[in-house]
């Protein structure tokens, strides 16, 4: 299933969209970070935190969002395996 980023711009009220595929999810996530105006709320499974904080384009966009005043909050499980990634990523988010 292909994904069109322009679909996210439609003003249809609150709509849930299921996005399939790593490339589509990554594109949608980066687009949402770049367009956020107030708050970004994310959920990442324990291992997902590593990839979230080790993708250079996402880190750049997160930093830009923070400078714009966007609050970035992440809900995740903190384990001994991802603790270093969480600590490193704290500079790119507002709250864990």
C-alpha positions in Angstrom: 0.0 0.0 0.0 1.5 3.3 -1.0 1.3 6.4 1.2 0.8 10.0 0.1 2.1 12.6 2.5 -0.5 15.1 1.1 -3.2 13.0 2.8 -2.0 14.2 6.1 -2.8 17.8 5.2 -6.5 17.2 4.6 -8.8 19.0 7.1 -11.2 16.2 7.9 -11.2 16.6 11.7 -9.4 14.0 13.7 -8.7 10.9 11.7 -6.7 7.8 12.5 -4.6 6.5 9.6 -2.8 3.2 9.6 0.5 3.4 7.8 2.2 0.3 6.5 5.8 -0.2 5.7 9.0 1.1 7.2 9.6 3.7 4.5 6.1 5.0 4.6 6.2 5.2 8.4 9.5 7.0 8.4 8.4 9.5 5.7 5.2 10.2 7.6 7.0 10.6 10.9 9.5 13.1 9.5 6.8 15.0 7.8 4.8 15.2 11.1 7.8 16.4 13.0 8.5 19.2 10.5 4.8 20.4 10.5 4.2 20.2 14.3 3.2 23.5 15.9 2.6 22.7 19.6 3.1 19.1 20.7 4.4 15.8 19.4 3.5 12.7 21.5 5.3 9.5 20.5 5.2 5.9 21.6 8.2 3.7 21.0 8.7 0.1 22.1 11.9 -0.4 24.1 14.1 -1.3 21.1 12.4 1.4 18.9 14.0 4.1 21.0 17.4 3.2 19.6 16.3 3.8 16.0 14.4 6.9 17.0 17.5 8.6 18.4 20.0 7.3 15.8 18.4 8.6 12.6 20.2 11.9 11.7 17.3 13.5 9.8 14.9 12.8 12.7 17.3 14.3 15.2 17.8 17.4 13.1 14.0 17.8 12.7 13.5 17.2 16.5 16.0 19.9 17.3 14.3 22.3 14.9 10.9 21.5 16.4 12.3 22.2 19.9 13.7 25.6 18.8 10.2 26.4 17.3 8.8 25.7 20.8 7.2 22.3 20.0 7.0 20.0 23.1 8.1 16.5 22.2 7.1 13.7 24.6 8.0 10.1 24.3 6.4 7.1 26.1 8.7 4.1 26.2 9.9 1.3 28.3 13.4 2.1 29.7 15.5 -1.0 30.1 19.2 -1.7 30.6 19.4 -2.4 26.8 18.1 1.0 25.8 19.1 3.2 28.7 22.1 4.7 26.9 20.0 5.6 23.8 17.4 7.2 26.0 20.0 9.3 27.9 21.6 10.3 24.5 18.2 11.2 23.1 17.2 13.5 26.0 18.7 16.4 24.2 16.2 16.0 21.3 13.0 15.7 23.3 11.1 17.5 26.1 9.9 14.6 28.2 10.2 10.8 28.6 
